[in-house]
Amino acid sequence: MNLHSTLIISFFLVVVAGGFGVYKYNEGWNNGRQNLIKQQQDKAQAKLAKRVQRQQSNDQKAADADQQGTAKTVTITRDVIKYVKTPNRTVCEFDPVRVSIKSASVDNANTIKGYDE
């Protein structure tokens, strides 16, 4: 074999090796990118599932608290209407009935379990 044919064969081997390296690099890059995208999607789905579960729990707590506070609210509203319909209500004296209505409404708002948690 002469020098000319050896150089041509060496050149083609270097080109083939370089092309194979570029191919493997791109294949690794694409596989790594697909793996990263899959991990991000899995993480987002897990986060969404946690948020949905937390939202459902909060909705259930709010519904329970609303049902619990409805009966007390009706009673307090009835007492307020009775108090407003009384004559001489424009006098600025805090009678015990008004104070009891106010404290009952505050107690009702503060005793609803799970609403502000």
Disulfide bonds with the S-S distance in Angstrom:
none
